[in-house]
Amino acid sequence: MSALRVLWHAVALQVALSRRSPEHALVLLIAPMQTTTMLALTAHRPDVTANAVLAPGLIGLWVAALDYAGRVVTEDRWAGRFPALVTAPVPLGLVVAGRVATVVVVGAAAFAESWLVAALGFGRVLAVADPALFLLAVAVTCLATIGTATLMSAVFVMSRARDVLQNSLGYPFYILGGILVPVAALPGWLHPLSRVVFLSWSAELLRGAVRGDAAAWPGSVAAILALGAAAMAAGLWLTRRYVDRTRRDGTVGFA
């Protein structure tokens, strides 16, 4: 079976599971509230409307990936799906990537929600100077999020401190990723760390598309895709290692 067919069947599986358990879409309820809070706090600063509208969208993507990726394989084990997935003649990593992709695409709707809340609720319409670049930025950000989520899924399931890791990867990445404030406003010693977080490139690219001054956008797109691809490769490798370990230890059927 080709990789594309595996991904397609994984997406179909996740759609079926989400119909029975749609809590993965709760991020769509959080984004409007976050937008409302940020716009209320910046009511007298129309110059930061872009930050207030874009931040909830990026947070929505990260939360969707972080929250679901941390539970995908663990939930499969508790639900009894893990043995069937492991014995199937397809890489488990691709199945995880396809399922995470489904959730990430849903989370991307937070961008539209934030825009609507700003326009209808506050009368602050965010005009996008370069719509084509903006859509490209959202697309590559989603791809990088899928790769990063696949890596986190493998790390979390192999870790004995999954809950601690999940809880610690929220706000630090909102800061390092330049979501709440631009990276340029952070202390200089944090800039190198920010550059290994794809969100920092995404946030700058999205803001540049809104303003219409993203002259160096090819480099930003390349950086986002490279970081996402590296995370995906590491995630697939770690997932394969985890499957091999459970087979070797005879713990495939143990929840």
Salt bridges, closest charged atoms under 4 A:
GLU23 OE2 - HIS24 NE2 3.76
ASP47 OD2 - ARG45 NH2 2.74
ASP67 OD2 - ARG71 NH2 2.93
GLU75 OE2 - ARG71 NH1 2.35
ASP76 OD1 - ARG81 NE 2.84
ASP76 OD2 - ARG99 NH1 2.57
ASP163 OD1 - ARG162 NH2 3.68
GLU204 OE2 - ARG195 NH2 2.92
ASP213 OD2 - ARG211 NE 3.04
